[in-house]
Amino acid sequence: MIFLFAVYFVFIMTLLVTFLLSKKAYKKPPVKYIPTLILFILAFISSIMFVINNGMGELMIAVFLGLVAVANLLLLLALKVVRTIVAKGK
């Protein structure tokens, strides 16, 4: 049960970290993709564990981590669009 809370907490924390990194790392653009890359790696490892163990828990974790990684990419895209709109407004 505690593990599930930790997994769901990952969603909130990675979005927050991605947002903070995108604000702080405007001079080094690849840095803001680190949380998304880590989530894709964890999702891949969970999917491999699903294939080996054939447990539904690993599949659900892999799907969840993959969706969180996609949400991070969409957040970065939305932030880029907002910055472009704000820059054109000035």
PyMOL Python script that loads the backbone (N, CA, C, O; Angstrom):
from pymol import cmd

cmd.read_pdbstr("""\
ATOM      1  N   MET A   1       0.813  -1.190   0.000  1.00  0.00           N
ATOM      2  CA  MET A   1       0.000   0.000   0.000  1.00  0.00           C
ATOM      3  C   MET A   1       0.864   1.265   0.000  1.00  0.00           C
ATOM      4  O   MET A   1       0.560   2.230  -0.701  1.00  0.00           O
ATOM      5  N   ILE A   2       1.921   1.254   0.775  1.00  0.00           N
ATOM      6  CA  ILE A   2       2.818   2.410   0.818  1.00  0.00           C
ATOM      7  C   ILE A   2       3.482   2.607  -0.540  1.00  0.00           C
ATOM      8  O   ILE A   2       3.722   3.739  -0.961  1.00  0.00           O
ATOM      9  N   PHE A   3       3.778   1.495  -1.228  1.00  0.00           N
ATOM     10  CA  PHE A   3       4.395   1.592  -2.547  1.00  0.00           C
ATOM     11  C   PHE A   3       3.475   2.308  -3.530  1.00  0.00           C
ATOM     12  O   PHE A   3       3.945   3.087  -4.359  1.00  0.00           O
ATOM     13  N   LEU A   4       2.168   2.052  -3.448  1.00  0.00           N
ATOM     14  CA  LEU A   4       1.223   2.727  -4.342  1.00  0.00           C
ATOM     15  C   LEU A   4       1.186   4.228  -4.078  1.00  0.00           C
ATOM     16  O   LEU A   4       1.105   5.020  -5.017  1.00  0.00           O
ATOM     17  N   PHE A   5       1.243   4.624  -2.815  1.00  0.00           N
ATOM     18  CA  PHE A   5       1.296   6.052  -2.513  1.00  0.00           C
ATOM     19  C   PHE A   5       2.563   6.675  -3.087  1.00  0.00           C
ATOM     20  O   PHE A   5       2.538   7.797  -3.592  1.00  0.00           O
ATOM     21  N   ALA A   6       3.663   5.946  -3.007  1.00  0.00           N
ATOM     22  CA  ALA A   6       4.925   6.454  -3.560  1.00  0.00           C
ATOM     23  C   ALA A   6       4.825   6.605  -5.073  1.00  0.00           C
ATOM     24  O   ALA A   6       5.313   7.586  -5.634  1.00  0.00           O
ATOM     25  N   VAL A   7       4.193   5.637  -5.735  1.00  0.00           N
ATOM     26  CA  VAL A   7       4.049   5.697  -7.195  1.00  0.00           C
ATOM     27  C   VAL A   7       3.158   6.869  -7.590  1.00  0.00           C
ATOM     28  O   VAL A   7       3.471   7.582  -8.544  1.00  0.00           O
ATOM     29  N   TYR A   8       2.054   7.083  -6.877  1.00  0.00           N
ATOM     30  CA  TYR A   8       1.170   8.196  -7.211  1.00  0.00           C
ATOM     31  C   TYR A   8       1.805   9.542  -6.874  1.00  0.00           C
ATOM     32  O   TYR A   8       1.519  10.546  -7.527  1.00  0.00           O
ATOM     33  N   PHE A   9       2.655   9.565  -5.867  1.00  0.00           N
ATOM     34  CA  PHE A   9       3.374  10.776  -5.490  1.00  0.00           C
ATOM     35  C   PHE A   9       4.373  11.170  -6.575  1.00  0.00           C
ATOM     36  O   PHE A   9       4.697  12.347  -6.731  1.00  0.00           O
ATOM     37  N   VAL A  10       4.863  10.173  -7.326  1.00  0.00           N
ATOM     38  CA  VAL A  10       5.818  10.421  -8.412  1.00  0.00           C
ATOM     39  C   VAL A  10       5.206  11.350  -9.454  1.00  0.00           C
ATOM     40  O   VAL A  10       5.897  12.215  -9.992  1.00  0.00           O
ATOM     41  N   PHE A  11       3.929  11.182  -9.741  1.00  0.00           N
ATOM     42  CA  PHE A  11       3.266  12.000 -10.755  1.00  0.00           C
ATOM     43  C   PHE A  11       3.336  13.484 -10.391  1.00  0.00           C
ATOM     44  O   PHE A  11       3.721  14.314 -11.214  1.00  0.00           O
ATOM     45  N   ILE A  12       2.969  13.804  -9.172  1.00  0.00           N
ATOM     46  CA  ILE A  12       2.969  15.201  -8.733  1.00  0.00           C
ATOM     47  C   ILE A  12       4.387  15.754  -8.674  1.00  0.00           C
ATOM     48  O   ILE A  12       4.651  16.866  -9.132  1.00  0.00           O
ATOM     49  N   MET A  13       5.285  14.974  -8.112  1.00  0.00           N
ATOM     50  CA  MET A  13       6.655  15.459  -7.930  1.00  0.00           C
ATOM     51  C   MET A  13       7.378  15.657  -9.260  1.00  0.00           C
ATOM     52  O   MET A  13       8.101  16.640  -9.424  1.00  0.00           O
ATOM     53  N   THR A  14       7.195  14.741 -10.215  1.00  0.00           N
ATOM     54  CA  THR A  14       7.902  14.906 -11.483  1.00  0.00           C
ATOM     55  C   THR A  14       7.362  16.090 -12.274  1.00  0.00           C
ATOM     56  O   THR A  14       8.124  16.778 -12.953  1.00  0.00           O
ATOM     57  N   LEU A  15       6.062  16.336 -12.195  1.00  0.00           N
ATOM     58  CA  LEU A  15       5.535  17.529 -12.860  1.00  0.00           C
ATOM     59  C   LEU A  15       6.088  18.796 -12.218  1.00  0.00           C
ATOM     60  O   LEU A  15       6.419  19.759 -12.910  1.00  0.00           O
ATOM     61  N   LEU A  16       6.185  18.790 -10.903  1.00  0.00           N
ATOM     62  CA  LEU A  16       6.741  19.944 -10.204  1.00  0.00           C
ATOM     63  C   LEU A  16       8.218  20.133 -10.536  1.00  0.00           C
ATOM     64  O   LEU A  16       8.660  21.254 -10.787  1.00  0.00           O
ATOM     65  N   VAL A  17       8.977  19.048 -10.538  1.00  0.00           N
ATOM     66  CA  VAL A  17      10.406  19.134 -10.861  1.00  0.00           C
ATOM     67  C   VAL A  17      10.601  19.579 -12.307  1.00  0.00           C
ATOM     68  O   VAL A  17      11.483  20.389 -12.593  1.00  0.00           O
ATOM     69  N   THR A  18       9.786  19.056 -13.216  1.00  0.00           N
ATOM     70  CA  THR A  18       9.881  19.462 -14.617  1.00  0.00           C
ATOM     71  C   THR A  18       9.593  20.955 -14.766  1.00  0.00           C
ATOM     72  O   THR A  18      10.287  21.655 -15.503  1.00  0.00           O
ATOM     73  N   PHE A  19       8.574  21.434 -14.070  1.00  0.00           N
ATOM     74  CA  PHE A  19       8.242  22.860 -14.131  1.00  0.00           C
ATOM     75  C   PHE A  19       9.385  23.713 -13.584  1.00  0.00           C
ATOM     76  O   PHE A  19       9.761  24.715 -14.193  1.00  0.00           O
ATOM     77  N   LEU A  20       9.934  23.318 -12.440  1.00  0.00           N
ATOM     78  CA  LEU A  20      11.032  24.089 -11.846  1.00  0.00           C
ATOM     79  C   LEU A  20      12.289  24.045 -12.708  1.00  0.00           C
ATOM     80  O   LEU A  20      12.973  25.057 -12.864  1.00  0.00           O
ATOM     81  N   LEU A  21      12.594  22.874 -13.269  1.00  0.00           N
ATOM     82  CA  LEU A  21      13.771  22.780 -14.137  1.00  0.00           C
ATOM     83  C   LEU A  21      13.593  23.597 -15.410  1.00  0.00           C
ATOM     84  O   LEU A  21      14.558  24.173 -15.914  1.00  0.00           O
ATOM     85  N   SER A  22      12.376  23.654 -15.933  1.00  0.00           N
ATOM     86  CA  SER A  22      12.166  24.435 -17.158  1.00  0.00           C
ATOM     87  C   SER A  22      12.322  25.930 -16.884  1.00  0.00           C
ATOM     88  O   SER A  22      12.708  26.685 -17.776  1.00  0.00           O
ATOM     89  N   LYS A  23      12.026  26.358 -15.665  1.00  0.00           N
ATOM     90  CA  LYS A  23      12.207  27.773 -15.330  1.00  0.00           C
ATOM     91  C   LYS A  23      13.671  28.099 -15.060  1.00  0.00           C
ATOM     92  O   LYS A  23      14.145  29.172 -15.433  1.00  0.00           O
ATOM     93  N   LYS A  24      14.389  27.186 -14.417  1.00  0.00           N
ATOM     94  CA  LYS A  24      15.768  27.448 -14.008  1.00  0.00           C
ATOM     95  C   LYS A  24      16.784  27.142 -15.102  1.00  0.00           C
ATOM     96  O   LYS A  24      17.834  27.781 -15.164  1.00  0.00           O
ATOM     97  N   ALA A  25      16.490  26.179 -15.959  1.00  0.00           N
ATOM     98  CA  ALA A  25      17.484  25.701 -16.914  1.00  0.00           C
ATOM     99  C   ALA A  25      17.209  26.199 -18.326  1.00  0.00           C
ATOM    100  O   ALA A  25      17.278  25.422 -19.278  1.00  0.00           O
ATOM    101  N   TYR A  26      16.902  27.471 -18.473  1.00  0.00           N
ATOM    102  CA  TYR A  26      16.631  27.981 -19.818  1.00  0.00           C
ATOM    103  C   TYR A  26      17.903  28.096 -20.647  1.00  0.00           C
ATOM    104  O   TYR A  26      17.831  28.164 -21.874  1.00  0.00           O
ATOM    105  N   LYS A  27      19.077  28.121 -19.995  1.00  0.00           N
ATOM    106  CA  LYS A  27      20.335  28.173 -20.746  1.00  0.00           C
ATOM    107  C   LYS A  27      20.803  26.785 -21.168  1.00  0.00           C
ATOM    108  O   LYS A  27      21.563  26.650 -22.127  1.00  0.00           O
ATOM    109  N   LYS A  28      20.353  25.753 -20.457  1.00  0.00           N
ATOM    110  CA  LYS A  28      20.717  24.367 -20.772  1.00  0.00           C
ATOM    111  C   LYS A  28      19.428  23.582 -21.025  1.00  0.00           C
ATOM    112  O   LYS A  28      18.920  22.941 -20.106  1.00  0.00           O
ATOM    113  N   PRO A  29      18.893  23.615 -22.232  1.00  0.00           N
ATOM    114  CA  PRO A  29      17.600  22.978 -22.499  1.00  0.00           C
ATOM    115  C   PRO A  29      17.529  21.473 -22.226  1.00  0.00           C
ATOM    116  O   PRO A  29      16.477  21.011 -21.782  1.00  0.00           O
ATOM    117  N   PRO A  30      18.583  20.676 -22.463  1.00  0.00           N
ATOM    118  CA  PRO A  30      18.432  19.233 -22.212  1.00  0.00           C
ATOM    119  C   PRO A  30      18.210  18.867 -20.745  1.00  0.00           C
ATOM    120  O   PRO A  30      17.720  17.775 -20.456  1.00  0.00           O
ATOM    121  N   VAL A  31      18.557  19.751 -19.820  1.00  0.00           N
ATOM    122  CA  VAL A  31      18.418  19.445 -18.396  1.00  0.00           C
ATOM    123  C   VAL A  31      16.951  19.249 -18.016  1.00  0.00           C
ATOM    124  O   VAL A  31      16.643  18.429 -17.151  1.00  0.00           O
ATOM    125  N   LYS A  32      16.051  19.985 -18.648  1.00  0.00           N
ATOM    126  CA  LYS A  32      14.643  19.888 -18.267  1.00  0.00           C
ATOM    127  C   LYS A  32      13.995  18.577 -18.708  1.00  0.00           C
ATOM    128  O   LYS A  32      12.884  18.266 -18.279  1.00  0.00           O
ATOM    129  N   TYR A  33      14.671  17.807 -19.554  1.00  0.00           N
ATOM    130  CA  TYR A  33      14.129  16.523 -19.988  1.00  0.00           C
ATOM    131  C   TYR A  33      14.563  15.359 -19.100  1.00  0.00           C
ATOM    132  O   TYR A  33      14.168  14.221 -19.351  1.00  0.00           O
ATOM    133  N   ILE A  34      15.367  15.617 -18.068  1.00  0.00           N
ATOM    134  CA  ILE A  34      15.876  14.547 -17.208  1.00  0.00           C
ATOM    135  C   ILE A  34      14.752  13.783 -16.497  1.00  0.00           C
ATOM    136  O   ILE A  34      14.782  12.552 -16.517  1.00  0.00           O
ATOM    137  N   PRO A  35      13.752  14.440 -15.864  1.00  0.00           N
ATOM    138  CA  PRO A  35      12.689  13.655 -15.215  1.00  0.00           C
ATOM    139  C   PRO A  35      11.914  12.771 -16.187  1.00  0.00           C
ATOM    140  O   PRO A  35      11.548  11.646 -15.848  1.00  0.00           O
ATOM    141  N   THR A  36      11.664  13.274 -17.387  1.00  0.00           N
ATOM    142  CA  THR A  36      10.945  12.484 -18.381  1.00  0.00           C
ATOM    143  C   THR A  36      11.768  11.283 -18.816  1.00  0.00           C
ATOM    144  O   THR A  36      11.232  10.185 -18.967  1.00  0.00           O
ATOM    145  N   LEU A  37      13.049  11.478 -19.016  1.00  0.00           N
ATOM    146  CA  LEU A  37      13.925  10.377 -19.402  1.00  0.00           C
ATOM    147  C   LEU A  37      13.981   9.312 -18.314  1.00  0.00           C
ATOM    148  O   LEU A  37      13.934   8.118 -18.610  1.00  0.00           O
ATOM    149  N   ILE A  38      14.079   9.735 -17.066  1.00  0.00           N
ATOM    150  CA  ILE A  38      14.105   8.777 -15.957  1.00  0.00           C
ATOM    151  C   ILE A  38      12.798   7.987 -15.897  1.00  0.00           C
ATOM    152  O   ILE A  38      12.813   6.781 -15.652  1.00  0.00           O
ATOM    153  N   LEU A  39      11.671   8.660 -16.118  1.00  0.00           N
ATOM    154  CA  LEU A  39      10.384   7.961 -16.087  1.00  0.00           C
ATOM    155  C   LEU A  39      10.253   6.963 -17.228  1.00  0.00           C
ATOM    156  O   LEU A  39       9.717   5.873 -17.031  1.00  0.00           O
ATOM    157  N   PHE A  40      10.734   7.318 -18.425  1.00  0.00           N
ATOM    158  CA  PHE A  40      10.691   6.360 -19.527  1.00  0.00           C
ATOM    159  C   PHE A  40      11.561   5.142 -19.229  1.00  0.00           C
ATOM    160  O   PHE A  40      11.185   4.018 -19.561  1.00  0.00           O
ATOM    161  N   ILE A  41      12.715   5.352 -18.608  1.00  0.00           N
ATOM    162  CA  ILE A  41      13.586   4.229 -18.249  1.00  0.00           C
ATOM    163  C   ILE A  41      12.905   3.339 -17.214  1.00  0.00           C
ATOM    164  O   ILE A  41      12.938   2.114 -17.336  1.00  0.00           O
ATOM    165  N   LEU A  42      12.286   3.942 -16.194  1.00  0.00           N
ATOM    166  CA  LEU A  42      11.581   3.151 -15.183  1.00  0.00           C
ATOM    167  C   LEU A  42      10.388   2.405 -15.775  1.00  0.00           C
ATOM    168  O   LEU A  42      10.115   1.269 -15.388  1.00  0.00           O
ATOM    169  N   ALA A  43       9.678   3.034 -16.712  1.00  0.00           N
ATOM    170  CA  ALA A  43       8.560   2.356 -17.370  1.00  0.00           C
ATOM    171  C   ALA A  43       9.055   1.178 -18.196  1.00  0.00           C
ATOM    172  O   ALA A  43       8.411   0.129 -18.231  1.00  0.00           O
ATOM    173  N   PHE A  44      10.188   1.343 -18.858  1.00  0.00           N
ATOM    174  CA  PHE A  44      10.753   0.246 -19.644  1.00  0.00           C
ATOM    175  C   PHE A  44      11.168  -0.911 -18.739  1.00  0.00           C
ATOM    176  O   PHE A  44      10.917  -2.073 -19.058  1.00  0.00           O
ATOM    177  N   ILE A  45      11.802  -0.591 -17.611  1.00  0.00           N
ATOM    178  CA  ILE A  45      12.203  -1.642 -16.667  1.00  0.00           C
ATOM    179  C   ILE A  45      10.972  -2.361 -16.111  1.00  0.00           C
ATOM    180  O   ILE A  45      10.988  -3.583 -15.965  1.00  0.00           O
ATOM    181  N   SER A  46       9.912  -1.621 -15.801  1.00  0.00           N
ATOM    182  CA  SER A  46       8.689  -2.251 -15.297  1.00  0.00           C
ATOM    183  C   SER A  46       8.040  -3.136 -16.349  1.00  0.00           C
ATOM    184  O   SER A  46       7.487  -4.186 -16.022  1.00  0.00           O
ATOM    185  N   SER A  47       8.105  -2.718 -17.616  1.00  0.00           N
ATOM    186  CA  SER A  47       7.529  -3.567 -18.661  1.00  0.00           C
ATOM    187  C   SER A  47       8.347  -4.840 -18.851  1.00  0.00           C
ATOM    188  O   SER A  47       7.785  -5.899 -19.131  1.00  0.00           O
ATOM    189  N   ILE A  48       9.670  -4.751 -18.703  1.00  0.00           N
ATOM    190  CA  ILE A  48      10.506  -5.955 -18.766  1.00  0.00           C
ATOM    191  C   ILE A  48      10.170  -6.878 -17.594  1.00  0.00           C
ATOM    192  O   ILE A  48      10.084  -8.095 -17.762  1.00  0.00           O
ATOM    193  N   MET A  49       9.980  -6.296 -16.409  1.00  0.00           N
ATOM    194  CA  MET A  49       9.601  -7.108 -15.248  1.00  0.00           C
ATOM    195  C   MET A  49       8.246  -7.767 -15.459  1.00  0.00           C
ATOM    196  O   MET A  49       8.027  -8.888 -15.000  1.00  0.00           O
ATOM    197  N   PHE A  50       7.328  -7.081 -16.152  1.00  0.00           N
ATOM    198  CA  PHE A  50       6.026  -7.677 -16.459  1.00  0.00           C
ATOM    199  C   PHE A  50       6.187  -8.883 -17.366  1.00  0.00           C
ATOM    200  O   PHE A  50       5.539  -9.909 -17.163  1.00  0.00           O
ATOM    201  N   VAL A  51       7.049  -8.764 -18.365  1.00  0.00           N
ATOM    202  CA  VAL A  51       7.255  -9.881 -19.288  1.00  0.00           C
ATOM    203  C   VAL A  51       7.870 -11.072 -18.559  1.00  0.00           C
ATOM    204  O   VAL A  51       7.496 -12.217 -18.813  1.00  0.00           O
ATOM    205  N   ILE A  52       8.810 -10.806 -17.653  1.00  0.00           N
ATOM    206  CA  ILE A  52       9.479 -11.893 -16.936  1.00  0.00           C
ATOM    207  C   ILE A  52       8.560 -12.505 -15.882  1.00  0.00           C
ATOM    208  O   ILE A  52       8.443 -13.729 -15.807  1.00  0.00           O
ATOM    209  N   ASN A  53       7.905 -11.677 -15.066  1.00  0.00           N
ATOM    210  CA  ASN A  53       7.101 -12.177 -13.944  1.00  0.00           C
ATOM    211  C   ASN A  53       5.638 -12.407 -14.287  1.00  0.00           C
ATOM    212  O   ASN A  53       4.955 -13.169 -13.603  1.00  0.00           O
ATOM    213  N   ASN A  54       5.152 -11.763 -15.330  1.00  0.00           N
ATOM    214  CA  ASN A  54       3.758 -11.836 -15.748  1.00  0.00           C
ATOM    215  C   ASN A  54       2.811 -11.401 -14.626  1.00  0.00           C
ATOM    216  O   ASN A  54       1.772 -12.023 -14.402  1.00  0.00           O
ATOM    217  N   GLY A  55       3.183 -10.330 -13.927  1.00  0.00           N
ATOM    218  CA  GLY A  55       2.325  -9.795 -12.870  1.00  0.00           C
ATOM    219  C   GLY A  55       1.646  -8.524 -13.341  1.00  0.00           C
ATOM    220  O   GLY A  55       2.255  -7.692 -14.012  1.00  0.00           O
ATOM    221  N   MET A  56       0.386  -8.383 -12.986  1.00  0.00           N
ATOM    222  CA  MET A  56      -0.366  -7.212 -13.439  1.00  0.00           C
ATOM    223  C   MET A  56       0.095  -5.931 -12.748  1.00  0.00           C
ATOM    224  O   MET A  56      -0.078  -4.840 -13.291  1.00  0.00           O
ATOM    225  N   GLY A  57       0.679  -6.052 -11.561  1.00  0.00           N
ATOM    226  CA  GLY A  57       1.173  -4.864 -10.864  1.00  0.00           C
ATOM    227  C   GLY A  57       2.266  -4.174 -11.649  1.00  0.00           C
ATOM    228  O   GLY A  57       2.294  -2.947 -11.744  1.00  0.00           O
ATOM    229  N   GLU A  58       3.174  -4.969 -12.217  1.00  0.00           N
ATOM    230  CA  GLU A  58       4.258  -4.392 -13.012  1.00  0.00           C
ATOM    231  C   GLU A  58       3.720  -3.721 -14.270  1.00  0.00           C
ATOM    232  O   GLU A  58       4.225  -2.682 -14.695  1.00  0.00           O
ATOM    233  N   LEU A  59       2.693  -4.325 -14.863  1.00  0.00           N
ATOM    234  CA  LEU A  59       2.095  -3.728 -16.063  1.00  0.00           C
ATOM    235  C   LEU A  59       1.443  -2.388 -15.730  1.00  0.00           C
ATOM    236  O   LEU A  59       1.615  -1.412 -16.461  1.00  0.00           O
ATOM    237  N   MET A  60       0.702  -2.342 -14.639  1.00  0.00           N
ATOM    238  CA  MET A  60       0.043  -1.093 -14.254  1.00  0.00           C
ATOM    239  C   MET A  60       1.064  -0.006 -13.927  1.00  0.00           C
ATOM    240  O   MET A  60       0.869   1.157 -14.280  1.00  0.00           O
ATOM    241  N   ILE A  61       2.141  -0.378 -13.261  1.00  0.00           N
ATOM    242  CA  ILE A  61       3.182   0.602 -12.948  1.00  0.00           C
ATOM    243  C   ILE A  61       3.849   1.090 -14.226  1.00  0.00           C
ATOM    244  O   ILE A  61       4.134   2.280 -14.359  1.00  0.00           O
ATOM    245  N   ALA A  62       4.103   0.175 -15.179  1.00  0.00           N
ATOM    246  CA  ALA A  62       4.726   0.569 -16.440  1.00  0.00           C
ATOM    247  C   ALA A  62       3.826   1.529 -17.216  1.00  0.00           C
ATOM    248  O   ALA A  62       4.297   2.534 -17.748  1.00  0.00           O
ATOM    249  N   VAL A  63       2.541   1.221 -17.279  1.00  0.00           N
ATOM    250  CA  VAL A  63       1.599   2.096 -17.985  1.00  0.00           C
ATOM    251  C   VAL A  63       1.512   3.454 -17.286  1.00  0.00           C
ATOM    252  O   VAL A  63       1.516   4.497 -17.940  1.00  0.00           O
ATOM    253  N   PHE A  64       1.435   3.435 -15.963  1.00  0.00           N
ATOM    254  CA  PHE A  64       1.336   4.685 -15.208  1.00  0.00           C
ATOM    255  C   PHE A  64       2.572   5.550 -15.412  1.00  0.00           C
ATOM    256  O   PHE A  64       2.454   6.750 -15.661  1.00  0.00           O
ATOM    257  N   LEU A  65       3.767   4.948 -15.309  1.00  0.00           N
ATOM    258  CA  LEU A  65       4.998   5.724 -15.482  1.00  0.00           C
ATOM    259  C   LEU A  65       5.124   6.250 -16.911  1.00  0.00           C
ATOM    260  O   LEU A  65       5.606   7.363 -17.121  1.00  0.00           O
ATOM    261  N   GLY A  66       4.694   5.459 -17.892  1.00  0.00           N
ATOM    262  CA  GLY A  66       4.705   5.927 -19.275  1.00  0.00           C
ATOM    263  C   GLY A  66       3.772   7.110 -19.478  1.00  0.00           C
ATOM    264  O   GLY A  66       4.116   8.066 -20.173  1.00  0.00           O
ATOM    265  N   LEU A  67       2.592   7.046 -18.870  1.00  0.00           N
ATOM    266  CA  LEU A  67       1.649   8.160 -18.989  1.00  0.00           C
ATOM    267  C   LEU A  67       2.155   9.410 -18.271  1.00  0.00           C
ATOM    268  O   LEU A  67       1.934  10.528 -18.736  1.00  0.00           O
ATOM    269  N   VAL A  68       2.826   9.221 -17.149  1.00  0.00           N
ATOM    270  CA  VAL A  68       3.401  10.371 -16.443  1.00  0.00           C
ATOM    271  C   VAL A  68       4.504  11.008 -17.285  1.00  0.00           C
ATOM    272  O   VAL A  68       4.627  12.233 -17.321  1.00  0.00           O
ATOM    273  N   ALA A  69       5.303  10.189 -17.961  1.00  0.00           N
ATOM    274  CA  ALA A  69       6.352  10.728 -18.827  1.00  0.00           C
ATOM    275  C   ALA A  69       5.743  11.522 -19.986  1.00  0.00           C
ATOM    276  O   ALA A  69       6.252  12.583 -20.349  1.00  0.00           O
ATOM    277  N   VAL A  70       4.664  11.012 -20.559  1.00  0.00           N
ATOM    278  CA  VAL A  70       3.981  11.742 -21.633  1.00  0.00           C
ATOM    279  C   VAL A  70       3.388  13.049 -21.091  1.00  0.00           C
ATOM    280  O   VAL A  70       3.425  14.076 -21.768  1.00  0.00           O
ATOM    281  N   ALA A  71       2.846  13.008 -19.877  1.00  0.00           N
ATOM    282  CA  ALA A  71       2.316  14.237 -19.264  1.00  0.00           C
ATOM    283  C   ALA A  71       3.428  15.258 -19.052  1.00  0.00           C
ATOM    284  O   ALA A  71       3.208  16.457 -19.219  1.00  0.00           O
ATOM    285  N   ASN A  72       4.617  14.793 -18.685  1.00  0.00           N
ATOM    286  CA  ASN A  72       5.750  15.713 -18.535  1.00  0.00           C
ATOM    287  C   ASN A  72       6.111  16.360 -19.868  1.00  0.00           C
ATOM    288  O   ASN A  72       6.373  17.561 -19.930  1.00  0.00           O
ATOM    289  N   LEU A  73       6.123  15.565 -20.925  1.00  0.00           N
ATOM    290  CA  LEU A  73       6.423  16.130 -22.246  1.00  0.00           C
ATOM    291  C   LEU A  73       5.362  17.144 -22.665  1.00  0.00           C
ATOM    292  O   LEU A  73       5.686  18.183 -23.241  1.00  0.00           O
ATOM    293  N   LEU A  74       4.097  16.844 -22.375  1.00  0.00           N
ATOM    294  CA  LEU A  74       3.031  17.793 -22.706  1.00  0.00           C
ATOM    295  C   LEU A  74       3.145  19.073 -21.879  1.00  0.00           C
ATOM    296  O   LEU A  74       2.856  20.162 -22.374  1.00  0.00           O
ATOM    297  N   LEU A  75       3.564  18.941 -20.625  1.00  0.00           N
ATOM    298  CA  LEU A  75       3.792  20.129 -19.798  1.00  0.00           C
ATOM    299  C   LEU A  75       4.903  20.986 -20.382  1.00  0.00           C
ATOM    300  O   LEU A  75       4.779  22.210 -20.435  1.00  0.00           O
ATOM    301  N   LEU A  76       5.983  20.360 -20.819  1.00  0.00           N
ATOM    302  CA  LEU A  76       7.079  21.118 -21.435  1.00  0.00           C
ATOM    303  C   LEU A  76       6.622  21.802 -22.720  1.00  0.00           C
ATOM    304  O   LEU A  76       7.005  22.940 -22.993  1.00  0.00           O
ATOM    305  N   LEU A  77       5.806  21.108 -23.507  1.00  0.00           N
ATOM    306  CA  LEU A  77       5.277  21.700 -24.735  1.00  0.00           C
ATOM    307  C   LEU A  77       4.373  22.893 -24.414  1.00  0.00           C
ATOM    308  O   LEU A  77       4.455  23.930 -25.071  1.00  0.00           O
ATOM    309  N   ALA A  78       3.518  22.746 -23.412  1.00  0.00           N
ATOM    310  CA  ALA A  78       2.629  23.848 -23.032  1.00  0.00           C
ATOM    311  C   ALA A  78       3.426  25.046 -22.522  1.00  0.00           C
ATOM    312  O   ALA A  78       3.097  26.190 -22.836  1.00  0.00           O
ATOM    313  N   LEU A  79       4.463  24.789 -21.745  1.00  0.00           N
ATOM    314  CA  LEU A  79       5.299  25.893 -21.256  1.00  0.00           C
ATOM    315  C   LEU A  79       6.013  26.604 -22.399  1.00  0.00           C
ATOM    316  O   LEU A  79       6.172  27.824 -22.382  1.00  0.00           O
ATOM    317  N   LYS A  80       6.440  25.831 -23.389  1.00  0.00           N
ATOM    318  CA  LYS A  80       7.112  26.435 -24.545  1.00  0.00           C
ATOM    319  C   LYS A  80       6.133  27.304 -25.342  1.00  0.00           C
ATOM    320  O   LYS A  80       6.487  28.396 -25.788  1.00  0.00           O
ATOM    321  N   VAL A  81       4.913  26.818 -25.513  1.00  0.00           N
ATOM    322  CA  VAL A  81       3.900  27.589 -26.238  1.00  0.00           C
ATOM    323  C   VAL A  81       3.572  28.878 -25.487  1.00  0.00           C
ATOM    324  O   VAL A  81       3.453  29.941 -26.097  1.00  0.00           O
ATOM    325  N   VAL A  82       3.427  28.785 -24.170  1.00  0.00           N
ATOM    326  CA  VAL A  82       3.119  29.978 -23.371  1.00  0.00           C
ATOM    327  C   VAL A  82       4.261  30.981 -23.449  1.00  0.00           C
ATOM    328  O   VAL A  82       4.025  32.182 -23.578  1.00  0.00           O
ATOM    329  N   ARG A  83       5.493  30.498 -23.374  1.00  0.00           N
ATOM    330  CA  ARG A  83       6.640  31.416 -23.471  1.00  0.00           C
ATOM    331  C   ARG A  83       6.690  32.094 -24.836  1.00  0.00           C
ATOM    332  O   ARG A  83       7.024  33.275 -24.932  1.00  0.00           O
ATOM    333  N   THR A  84       6.361  31.355 -25.887  1.00  0.00           N
ATOM    334  CA  THR A  84       6.356  31.934 -27.228  1.00  0.00           C
ATOM    335  C   THR A  84       5.275  33.008 -27.348  1.00  0.00           C
ATOM    336  O   THR A  84       5.511  34.069 -27.927  1.00  0.00           O
ATOM    337  N   ILE A  85       4.100  32.735 -26.806  1.00  0.00           N
ATOM    338  CA  ILE A  85       3.008  33.709 -26.866  1.00  0.00           C
ATOM    339  C   ILE A  85       3.354  34.955 -26.061  1.00  0.00           C
ATOM    340  O   ILE A  85       3.092  36.076 -26.499  1.00  0.00           O
ATOM    341  N   VAL A  86       3.940  34.757 -24.887  1.00  0.00           N
ATOM    342  CA  VAL A  86       4.317  35.903 -24.053  1.00  0.00           C
ATOM    343  C   VAL A  86       5.422  36.714 -24.720  1.00  0.00           C
ATOM    344  O   VAL A  86       5.412  37.943 -24.658  1.00  0.00           O
ATOM    345  N   ALA A  87       6.380  36.032 -25.360  1.00  0.00           N
ATOM    346  CA  ALA A  87       7.472  36.740 -26.031  1.00  0.00           C
ATOM    347  C   ALA A  87       6.952  37.554 -27.216  1.00  0.00           C
ATOM    348  O   ALA A  87       7.453  38.647 -27.479  1.00  0.00           O
ATOM    349  N   LYS A  88       5.958  37.037 -27.930  1.00  0.00           N
ATOM    350  CA  LYS A  88       5.398  37.782 -29.057  1.00  0.00           C
ATOM    351  C   LYS A  88       4.572  38.964 -28.574  1.00  0.00           C
ATOM    352  O   LYS A  88       4.458  39.974 -29.269  1.00  0.00           O
ATOM    353  N   GLY A  89       3.996  38.840 -27.383  1.00  0.00           N
ATOM    354  CA  GLY A  89       3.190  39.927 -26.827  1.00  0.00           C
ATOM    355  C   GLY A  89       4.019  41.122 -26.403  1.00  0.00           C
ATOM    356  O   GLY A  89       3.522  42.248 -26.383  1.00  0.00           O
ATOM    357  N   LYS A  90       5.264  40.893 -26.068  1.00  0.00           N
ATOM    358  CA  LYS A  90       6.129  42.004 -25.635  1.00  0.00           C
ATOM    359  C   LYS A  90       6.655  42.673 -26.836  1.00  0.00           C
ATOM    360  O   LYS A  90       7.409  43.640 -26.724  1.00  0.00           O
TER     361      LYS A  90
END
""", "prot")
cmd.dss("prot")
cmd.show_as("cartoon", "prot")
cmd.util.cbc("prot")
cmd.orient("prot")
